Amino acid sequence: MAVKERVGLVVSDKMDKTVVVAIENRSSHTKYGKIVVRTKRYKAHDEENKCKEGDRVRIQETRPLSRTKRWVVAEILNSTSQS
């Protein structure tokens, strides 16, 4: 079975070893045809606290790590921090 992966934007990094990633889903409305943007937020595990707010990251599904955490940061695609 394939591992589920999503690409999204880090919207919060205030928790320890956890980031909140917003995934945008753009789809056409079935009746009116207008593009509808739906946003879903996932909590993802970030072991080294490397992710910062505004980073584009790839997350993948894993076993439950806490009550709300079921995703882990696989890689940071675009980083906003200048280092």
N, C-alpha and C positions, 0 to 999 in steps of 0.2 A: 504494500500500500504506500502511495506517495505521501511525503510530508507536506502539510499545508504551509505555504509561504505567502507573506504579504509584504508590500513596500509602503511605508508611510512616513509621517513627519512626527518627530518628538515634540509634544506640546507641554510636557511637564517632566522635570527631572528632580523634583524636590524630595522624593522618598529615597531611602537608602537601598541601593542595588535594584531599584525598580524605576522604570520610565513608563509614561503614558504615551502611546503611539496612536495618532489619528489616521485612519484609513478612509480615503475618499472613494466613493463608488458613484460613478456617473452612468446613468441609464436613461433611456428614453421613456417618457410617460406612455403607457399603453394606448390611451384614448387620444390625448392631445398632442403627443409627439415632442413636447418640450423636454429639454435635457434637465433631469432632476439630479441634484447632488445630494447624496446621503453620506453622512460621516459617522463612522463607528470608532469608538476608542477602546484600545486593548491595553492592558497592563502587561509589560514584558520585563523579564529578568535581565539585568545588566550587571554581571558579576563584578567588573572592575570600575563601575561608575564612570565609564568613558563617555557615554552619550550626554550631549548637552541639548538644551532647548533649541529647536530649529534644525537639528540634524535630520537627514533623510536616512532611514535605516531599513534593513530587511529583517523581518521577524519570522520565526517558524514555531509551529505548534509543538508542545511537549507535554509531559505528564503534569498534573496539577502540582504547582509549587506552593500555593497558598489558596485561600478561599476564592480569590479573584484572579490569580496569576496562572495562565495556561500557555504563555508564549515566552520565548527567549530571543534575545537579540542575536541574530546570526552574524551580521556585519554592518558596519557604518559605511554608507555609500557616499554621502556628501556631508562633510563636517563644516560647521559654521565657525568653530573656534580657530583663531589664528595662533599657531604654536610653532 
